[in-house]
Amino acid sequence: MTSPAGRPRFRLGFLTHVQGRGDDLTATYRNAQELFVVADELGFDVGWVAQHHVSLGGGGLPSPWTFLAHAAARTRRIRLATAITILPLEHPVRLAEDVSVVDTLSGGRVEIGVGSGFSALEYAAFGRDAERKRELTSEGLAVLRKALANEEVGTPGFRILPPAADFTDRIWQGVFSRPGAAYAATGGSNLLLNRATYGYDEPTDEVQRPWADEFLATWSRPRAPRIGLSRLVFPAADKRRAVEQIEAGVLQSSRAMVERGAFPAGLTLEGYLRRFHAFYGHPDEVIAGLRAEKVLPVATDLITQFNPGVPDHDAAIRALELIATEVAPALGWQPAPAVSAASGAGPTGPAELAGV
């Protein structure tokens, strides 16, 4: 399927870090599940969750595959993915089992993004050496690939149950450098690019475009390469109302970035939003910004997220609606054909999704 502009149809996703306002985590988790239902109804292609073992303030999701199993039961067609699962903090064989179970229950709708994470506290809590996180990620990914290919892992004669479907083009790797992008391509992983780069003065898309180009230049597999581009996208009735919803979360996260040395101190809210490479305001403003985005032309997946903004639930739903009905169509996206109740798709049958 191609867009009106002639480019191949890109997939539209949304990513939640499972955050909420206040201390009611039951409501936070329930609302995050509801976003999957809403996105499914709006035609989003993929719903992504991020794994965090340390609270982000108002939430965080340590167990993404449990969460996605529940989402699978509540949705019919949207694909279910992680961006990312922190691979060094998981046993890769157990992870492969969880992934295969959720994939089976969902009718083949699972994709998995992995990475090394960044929190030294999380590594310490799990007894892992944060200084070896890249090495541990590579080791774990090699085992995960074998397990999801239904090869023997761990000991002779052992293969995971249930047997995994074909995951050849469903494994993603989050990277933060040009060599990392080349490494992902060499291993046959799809590329995940973060919403923003940290520690750079240049705009995020100017930093990341060479990474994407390196990934594409290095790619040698027979299937087409895939690039997932995560971006902070928050449309609202106007810029003032968009800022009202995301300001508190952005400023809180910016303070943490300043403490880590990733952001300079003393910037205005607008300056920190620029550091987060944010697209916010009236849909027309968001569309204009994304049309100028330098990585989007080579991306196969646009992954929209509100984090570090933490909008209230109604505003989040409205933003998803605006993304699906105004922003993404203006960029050439078209929703996949609707799944009928008689098709057998959804939790009990294979998902039919154009462009996958």
Secondary structure by P-SEA (a helix, b strand, c coil): ccccccccbbbbbbbbcccccccaaaaaaaaaaaaaaaaaaacccbbbbbbbcccccccccccaaaaaaaaaaacccbbbbbccccccccaaaaaaaaaaaaaaaacccbbbbbcccccaaaaaaacccccaaaaaaaaaaaaaaaaaacccccccccccccccccccccbbbbbccaaaaaaaaaabbbbbbccccccccccccccaaaaaaaaaaacccccbbbbbbbbbccccccaaaaaaacaaaaaaaaaaaaaaccccccccaaaaaaaaccccccaaaaaaaaaaccccccccbbbbbcccccccaaaaaaaaaaaaccccccccccccccccccccccccbbbbbccc
